[in-house]
Amino acid sequence: MRVALLTEGVRPRAPRGAGGWCDRLVDGLREHDFAWYVLAGTAEAAGTSRTAGAADGADAEGPARPAIHELALWGRRPAGRAPGALRGRQYAAAYDRLVRALLRPGDRSGFGPGLYRLAELTRADGGLPAFLVSDRARRVLERAWRSPGADTSAGQPLVCDVLVAADLLEQCLRPLTAPWYGTGPGGLGAADLCHVVGGGPAALPALVAKQLHGVPFVVTEHGLHLREQYLGYREAPYRWPVRALLLAFFRALTEETYRQAAILTPGSAHDQQWQRRCGADPARTRVVYEGTPAVERPAAGAEPAVPTLVWAGALEPGRDPELALHAFARVRAELPAARLVLHGAEAVPGYRAHCAAVAERLGVADAVEFAGRPRSAADAWADGTVVVFSALSQRRPRLLADAMLSGRAVVTTDVGVAREVVGPTGLLVPPRDPQALAGACLALLRDDERRARLGLAGRLRAQERFAVEPVTGAFREIYLELVSQWPAFPAAAPDAGAGPRPRPFARPAEFWITDGLRTGPGEPVTADGGGTDGTGGTGDAGDAGPTGDSGTDVRADREGPAAPVGGSGDGAVVALPRGRRPAAGEVPDRAGSFAEAV
């Protein structure tokens, strides 16, 4: 089947040799035809449509890579012709409905209709880019923002807020103007399904493709896009009214995406709970862990001669390296030879110096090493006897799983996905509790047998949950299940009076086996197993000859010696003709073909 992968931010193709999640999915499902649709950061990062194999230096001997279609999400505005007076009023009405859904709690149901109306209008004349940057769009936004009933709890908007918010909304709605819609080559309407990786604005083309062409889509999130927006906008360089409006947009987009998606595949049960709180249907959510090729990596070698605690992560308050320092001070009081190695780059300016001052104040500075960013995660885990995580929140399981794959015993704070990932193979402690963290580290440092047992159990657990093959197998089943339940040929509108669209796999293969009944093309089955021509006479069995247009070349002649005797109950299987579609309201009988049903 034809699958469209929709992503945001960066191109899914990593540098040659490094690989990536989308790469592993495509390589594992080579029976399907993939195409990438990427919302790149800027116009410089985005290029024209091209084949990934040629763009990324794929080997000529290797398999053909999917085509890549890129659109600049930020930066220079796309050119476009301004809509006329009548069409301008239609754009303004749709835009007003969308903006009011963001600002008025009672009008939230208008987000989807306003969004799809804008998509329909710009598909007809391409005037959306020019409208979104026009004074008319800014007046619509300002009027809705200052109207009675609008949510201004974050503050009254100023003129500068209207200008900034209008520009940001134009960038967020830019995927609606992408040249990706339609049923021609490179169009999303020609795809059998869309796969959104990451959520957010990357889901906009999938929403439009479903609305315009009936193409279903799957959403995969490794870390929730909406949660990251809430965290990121705390430090955004905008006034609070603008932040509130943009967060309302992402919240409404997430709710609409979860409502319209055929299947949601969060990367952990922790993310699944967040999705449910945002309105996701539990019956349409399935946890698929983010596979990593690190499962093939050998375990770390021998432990260091000195008992060493290793900590890895960004040096920032959220990772709470101060907790690790306070716990290490208690550990060193019991084991004077112990050491602490902290791997990670400084994420907050001056925070490394702050941690060094904390270590100096605790009297353990001579036993603490700030090793910086390691060459690889495997090198970081090999430096330690026990791996320590002290974060206040653990949103993604990948770093924990990578540490478990090293074969080292893990101690982590019981936050986020930690309990789900580590399970019984590691030690969980409450956050911001240095005494509990120090006690868990001492228990493992003093017990070689327990430390080895937990390290091996953690490695086996991570290999089972985060291998690449189960991920590709899960999506192979999801794709087939989704297509089997969705109307076939979604881009083709049904004719008037033709009834519902045909569904692939709607009938099992056994339905198309004649079970000894021999009928001609389109002939109804009689009680004695023969076909009639509709006038009481016997139909001509030779109207679908061996070389006819019916598409069959193995149907035996009625008088042929190898032909089965109709009604004999011998269960003979005969080839079925192609080329005839059921009439309006007619259910395909045994004389139809399996190819027609799919």
Buried (B, 14 or more C-beta within 10 A) or exposed (E): BBBBBBBBBEBBBBEEEEBBBBBBBBBBBEEBBBBBBBBBBEBEBBBEBBBBBEBBEBEEEEEEBBBBBBBBBBEEBBEBEBBEEEBBEBBBBBBBBBBBBBBBEEBBEBBBBBBBBBBBBBBEBBBBBBBBBBEBBBBBBBBBBEEEEBBEEBEEBEEEBBBBBBBBBBBBBBBBBBEBBBBEEBBBBBBBBBBBBBBBBBBBBBBBBBBBBBBBBBBBBBBBBBBBBEEEBEEBEBBBBBBBBBBBBBBBBBBBBBBBBBBBBBBBBBBBEBBBEBEBEEEBBBBBBBBBEBBEBEBBEEBBEEBBBBBBBBBBEBBBBBBBBBBBBBBBEEBEEBBBBBBBEBBEEEBBEBBBEBBEEBEBBEBBBBBEEBEEBBEBBBBBBBBBBBBBBBBBBBBBBBBBBBBBBBBBBBBBBBBBBBBEBBBBBEBBBBEBBBBBBBBBBEEEEEBBEBBBBBBBBBBEBBBBEBBBBBBBEBBEEBBEEBBBEBBEEEEEEBEEBBBBBBBEEEBBBBEBBBBBBBBEBBEEBBBBEEEEEBBEBEBBEEEBEBBBEEBBEEEEEEBBEBBEEEEBEBBBBBBBEBEEEEEBBBBBBBEBBB
